[in-house]
Amino acid sequence: MLKKEKRPKRVNIKKERQKLIKEKKNLLPKQDLQVDKKTTKKIDIRLEKETRLYWVRAISGALSGLIGRLLFGVIGWWLLIWMLCFWFITPFFVSFIVYKYEYDKEEWSWKNIIKPGIGIFFFLFMIVTVITHTFLAFS
């Protein structure tokens, strides 16, 4: 009997958490969130820019893999260097020359140019290059 008395009472964490959430909702009055139109517009513009760069990256990944392997016959380490050149140079070229985006450290910096589409670029480059190399090896 002594052991049962010394044991702490079991607590259902899920129920306690739900109870705390309900109490917090009751304490805080409902607030109407008003969104500033200027910030929303800036976010929309930045997302539109990043979306364009994402799709440019996807297309350039597939095309650079196809051109590098099919036309120039690049393999091995040279193919890696070829990929890295397109990986880092193409977004800046497209961003500043084709779309003519202004460079602003606060809203549109080099990180926003490099980030979108890195994964899709690499994936499409590798898939297209491997398929092209396979067809060339078997022909």
GIMO-V572720 format. One line per field, one symbol per residue. ss: DSSP state (2 for helix, 1 for strand, 0 for the rest). phi: phi as a letter, one per 40 degrees, with the letter a starting at -180 (. if undefined). burial: b if it has 9 or more other ideal C-beta (glycine too) atoms within 8 Angstrom, else e. A space follows every 50 residues. Layout:
ss=???
phi=???
burial=???
//
This chain:
ss=02222200000022222222222222200000000022222222222222 22222222222222222222200000222222222222222222222200 000100010222222002222222222222222222220
phi=.cccccccccbcccccccccccccccccccbccbcccccccccccccccc ccccccccccccccccccccccgcbgcccccdcccccbcdcccccccccf cccbccbbbcccccccgcccccccdcccccccccccccc
burial=eeeeeeeeeeeeeeebeeeeeeeeeeeeeeeeeeeeeeebebeeebeebb bbbbbbbbebbbebbbbbbbeeebeeeebeebbeebbbebbbbbbbeeee eeeeeeebbeebbeebbbebbbbbbbbbbeebbeebeee
//
